[in-house]
Amino acid sequence: MSGPRAYWLDRSENVSKIYRGLWLFGLALLAVDLALHKHEDFAFAAWFGFYCLFGFFACVVLVLVAKRLRGVLMRAEDYYER
């Protein structure tokens, strides 16, 4: 028998490639924002990088709310055995 199977994400250089690739993809999408002509209802939505910042802060708020919600909804480990 051989040892444990090695997966492609177990190698740190592959994880680094994905990380860099996601950064490049995000920067490319941000660069496309320069070339687009926007027809927005609100002036602030036409600012450069608005949706990039909005998405980032929305994800941060989502994580913070989820952490608080976990404290409210979490039950004891033996909750169903009682």
N, C-alpha and C positions, 0 to 999 in steps of 0.2 A: 504494500500500500504506500502511496505517496503522501506527502505532508498536506497541510491545509491548502485549499485552492487560493491562488492569488487573483484578486479582481483588479480591474484596470484603475479603479479609484483608490486602491490601496497605495498606489505609488504617488508620492508627493509631487512629482513633476507633472503628472497628469492633472492633479487638482490645481496646481499653479497655472497650467495652460487654460483650464476652464475659467478660472478667476480672471486672468488677463483677457480672455476672449469676451467675457461678459462686460468688462470695463470698456473694451474697444467697441462692442456693440452699442452700449449705452452712449458713448461719446459720438458714435456715428449717428445715432438717432437725434442727439442734441445738435449735431451739425446740420442735419436735415431741417431742423427747426429754423435755421437761418434762411433757407431757400423757399420756405412755404409762405404763401400769402394767406393770412388768417382773416376769417370773417366771423369775429366773435361778437357776442352780445354785450360783454363787459370789457372795458378797456384793459383791465389787469390781466385778463386771460390771453391777451395778445403780446404780453411781455415775453422776451426771450427766456426760454427755459422754465416758464411758469408751470407747465404740466410735469416737468421733471421734478421740480421742488415740491409741487403739490403731492405727487405720488410718493416721494420719499417721506414727507411729513405725515401723510395718511398712514403709511405702513408703521411708522414709529408710534403714532397714536393707537393704531390697532393692537400693537404688541403691548403697550402700556395698559390699555383697557382690558386685554385678555389676562394679563397678570392679576389685575384687581378682581376680575370676574372669577378667576380660579379660586381666589380666597373665599369668595361668597358661595360658590357652588360646590366646593370640594367637601367630600364626606370622609368619615373615618374609614380605615382600610377594611374593617369588619362590619361595615354598615349593613350589608345584605344578610349576614349571618345572625344578626340580632333579631 
